[in-house]
Amino acid sequence: MQSLRYVPRMRPRSHQWLDQVFACRAAQTGGVIRRQVIDVEAEVGLLALKAEVQRRGFRRKHPA
């Protein structure tokens, strides 16, 4: 039996916002992308951002 995975739906403009976030210098150089939770919720939603982070292959850095 296949496992179904929830993929949140986003507004059409949301894809542009995500592209802009991942195009910033911090994302390109492996740094930390900082956005306020309220802004993320207003633009795409936290679940959608997490799904996009996984889809693009980013991962959480663990402390040394």
PyMOL commands that set and color helices and strands:
alter all, ss='L'
color gray80, all
select helices_A, chain A and resi 12-23+25-28+37-43+46-55
alter helices_A, ss='H'
color red, helices_A
deselect
rebuild
show_as cartoon
